[in-house]
Amino acid sequence: MQLDIINFDGKAVGKVDLQDSIFGIEPRADILHRVVTWQRAKSRAGTHAVKTVSDVEGSGKKAFKQKKTGNARQGEKYNVHMRGGGVVHGPVVRDHSIDLPKKIRSLGLKMALSSKMKDGNLIVIDSEKLSATKTNAFAKQLKKLDINSALFVGASDLDGNFKKSAANIKNIDVLPTIGLNVLDILKHEKLVLTADAVKAVEARLA
């Protein structure tokens, strides 16, 4: 299949051939869901934790004497039912990541790309390079292209002016080809690839 290559002024400057095996397959919600779940689980730090009775520092001395205090008898003051004591059944440090076969991850990325192509939300630009770092000017160009939410994907070395210009614009994110992932694709309304990024993506998923 073919798609027009445009510049930031919205003018067509050429065409690009897209591989049907990457940009033309039928998306499946179950595959996309599995990949997104895997991504989100992998990004969890798992460092949340509380102190149990054995973790609370202090003396193991009896809280108060057994009799004649008017209180229920207690042992050490760091039991879970005492103020300042340990926490029972609280969260502990753990690894939240789950296993997902590489074939499913690769298939999910292809389906995410295909879903943008199917919905008409895939745009190919000739280059991401900008002559200067001007966020206001870049925002006006995006408005001209009717882009409110987009993930821009460039080659391995992204233009510095482009990255700085896009940094403070809401709902606009920039990634190199190596960082392309399903979650970021689905989070944005449009996917914008440079001509070089198309070749890199096809080489990565071939």
C-alpha positions as MATLAB code, in Angstrom:
seq = 'MQLDIINFDGKAVGKVDLQDSIFGIEPRADILHRVVTWQRAKSRAGTHAVKTVSDVEGSGKKAFKQKKTGNARQGEKYNVHMRGGGVVHGPVVRDHSIDLPKKIRSLGLKMALSSKMKDGNLIVIDSEKLSATKTNAFAKQLKKLDINSALFVGASDLDGNFKKSAANIKNIDVLPTIGLNVLDILKHEKLVLTADAVKAVEARLA';
ca = [
       0.000    0.000    0.000;
       1.100    3.569   -0.613;
       0.836    6.684    1.506;
       1.685   10.299    0.743;
       4.762   11.820    2.335;
       4.051   15.371    3.460;
       6.087   18.200    4.956;
       5.172   20.388    7.933;
       3.263   22.710    5.575;
       0.922   19.845    4.673;
       2.134   19.589    1.079;
       2.741   16.179   -0.508;
       6.382   15.746   -1.452;
       6.377   12.075   -2.432;
       4.987    8.625   -1.699;
       6.093    5.721    0.450;
       5.340    2.008    0.056;
       4.203    0.399    3.302;
       4.497   -3.324    3.871;
       1.104   -5.017    4.176;
       2.560   -7.509    6.662;
       3.246   -4.630    9.102;
       0.769   -1.868    8.300;
      -2.041   -3.885    6.744;
      -2.998   -6.647    9.163;
      -6.307   -6.805   11.014;
      -5.953   -5.517   14.605;
      -7.143   -7.746   17.437;
      -8.190   -6.206   20.732;
      -7.093   -9.250   22.749;
      -3.512   -9.114   21.427;
      -3.263   -5.351   21.989;
      -4.644   -5.798   25.506;
      -2.056   -8.466   26.334;
       0.823   -6.296   25.146;
      -0.407   -3.186   26.973;
      -0.890   -5.213   30.174;
       2.653   -6.585   29.815;
       4.059   -3.070   29.285;
       2.242   -1.536   32.235;
       3.153   -4.418   34.546;
       6.803   -4.202   33.522;
       6.921   -0.471   34.275;
       5.739   -0.930   37.876;
       8.558   -0.420   40.354;
       7.257   -2.885   42.927;
       9.134   -1.049   45.689;
       6.107   -0.404   47.898;
       6.518   -1.963   51.326;
       5.489   -1.649   54.964;
       7.145   -2.752   58.196;
       5.996   -5.988   59.744;
       6.473   -6.843   63.414;
       9.988   -8.130   62.727;
      10.946   -4.907   60.920;
       9.891   -2.432   63.615;
      12.892   -1.372   65.704;
      12.672   -1.158   69.450;
      12.690   -3.141   72.652;
      10.720   -6.349   73.009;
       9.826   -5.328   76.530;
       6.298   -5.958   77.702;
       4.044   -2.945   76.980;
       2.873   -2.654   80.593;
       2.472   -4.938   83.538;
       0.045   -7.789   83.315;
      -2.385   -6.852   86.079;
      -4.014   -3.885   87.813;
      -3.837   -1.391   84.936;
      -7.422   -1.688   83.749;
      -6.138   -2.587   80.275;
      -6.298   -5.827   78.388;
      -3.101   -7.819   78.806;
      -0.510   -7.166   76.133;
       2.858   -8.542   75.148;
       5.403   -6.455   73.276;
       4.325   -2.999   72.151;
       5.150   -3.598   68.485;
       2.359   -6.073   67.776;
       0.129   -5.235   64.826;
      -2.785   -4.041   66.961;
      -0.684   -1.537   68.926;
      -0.059    2.097   67.973;
       3.287    2.276   66.159;
       3.353   -1.457   65.740;
       3.918   -3.485   62.598;
       1.483   -3.872   59.710;
      -0.110   -7.195   58.952;
      -0.623   -8.428   55.369;
       0.786   -5.183   53.935;
       2.516   -4.791   50.562;
       6.058   -6.102   50.179;
       8.773   -5.537   47.591;
       7.956   -7.665   44.553;
       8.390   -7.956   40.819;
       5.146   -7.206   38.950;
       6.458   -8.153   35.495;
       4.798  -10.950   33.552;
       6.059  -13.095   30.700;
       4.941  -12.488   27.130;
       6.424  -14.254   24.083;
       8.439  -12.089   21.692;
       6.164  -13.138   18.830;
       3.130  -11.717   20.634;
       4.981   -8.477   21.429;
       6.013   -8.108   17.789;
       2.505   -8.947   16.580;
       1.011   -6.398   18.978;
       3.261   -3.643   17.609;
       2.283   -4.528   14.053;
      -1.390   -4.440   15.000;
      -1.013   -1.056   16.699;
       0.592    0.348   13.535;
      -2.091   -1.255   11.388;
      -4.874    0.187   13.550;
      -3.569    3.722   12.951;
      -3.328    3.022    9.231;
      -6.840    1.565    9.154;
      -8.321    4.566   10.972;
      -6.530    7.057    8.736;
      -4.436    8.334   11.635;
      -1.016    7.420   10.250;
       0.989   10.318    8.823;
       4.394   10.136    7.133;
       6.506   13.298    7.005;
       9.671   13.829    4.989;
      11.791   14.936    7.968;
      11.449   16.066   11.566;
      14.291   18.568   11.321;
      13.533   22.177   12.266;
      15.719   25.205   11.569;
      15.288   26.621   15.076;
      13.848   25.838   18.499;
      10.503   27.650   18.489;
       7.653   25.976   20.333;
       5.070   28.575   19.279;
       5.908   28.244   15.585;
       5.858   24.449   15.803;
       2.481   24.513   17.562;
       1.061   26.594   14.696;
       2.361   24.049   12.179;
       0.656   21.258   14.116;
      -2.594   23.205   14.121;
      -2.309   23.640   10.350;
      -1.962   19.853   10.049;
      -4.955   19.356   12.404;
      -2.799   17.475   14.925;
      -3.922   17.764   18.550;
      -2.570   14.508   19.935;
       0.275   12.671   18.251;
       3.295   10.481   18.749;
       6.183   11.546   16.520;
       8.672    8.820   15.676;
      11.964    9.709   14.061;
      15.185    7.937   13.199;
      17.736    6.899   15.810;
      19.147   10.436   16.168;
      16.282   12.898   16.573;
      16.789   16.531   15.654;
      17.545   18.598   18.775;
      15.485   21.596   17.674;
      12.522   19.332   17.029;
      12.710   17.625   20.438;
      12.959   20.935   22.294;
      10.146   22.530   20.274;
       7.788   19.626   21.001;
       8.745   19.193   24.660;
       6.215   21.654   26.129;
       3.261   20.958   23.834;
       0.432   19.048   25.470;
      -0.368   15.573   24.066;
       2.658   15.634   21.758;
       5.385   13.072   22.409;
       8.575   12.255   20.538;
      10.390    8.913   20.350;
      13.228    7.393   18.350;
      12.398    4.268   16.366;
      13.953    1.998   18.977;
      11.505    3.322   21.596;
       8.344    2.703   19.553;
       5.826    0.750   21.628;
       2.166   -0.248   21.636;
       1.076    1.758   24.684;
       2.373    5.094   23.390;
       0.874    4.464   19.946;
      -2.589    3.771   21.371;
      -2.429    6.698   23.841;
      -2.256    9.243   21.018;
      -4.809   10.008   18.342;
      -2.293   10.142   15.485;
       1.004    8.444   14.731;
       3.516   10.508   12.757;
       6.500    8.695   11.246;
       9.383   10.208    9.339;
      10.342    8.579    6.040;
      13.494    7.235    7.708;
      11.452    5.900   10.622;
       9.248    3.897    8.240;
      12.321    2.107    6.873;
      13.649    1.515   10.392;
      10.317    0.152   11.638;
      10.014   -2.197    8.693;
      13.584   -3.421    9.229;
      12.857   -3.957   12.938;
       9.647   -5.939   12.362;
      10.623   -7.764    9.166;
];
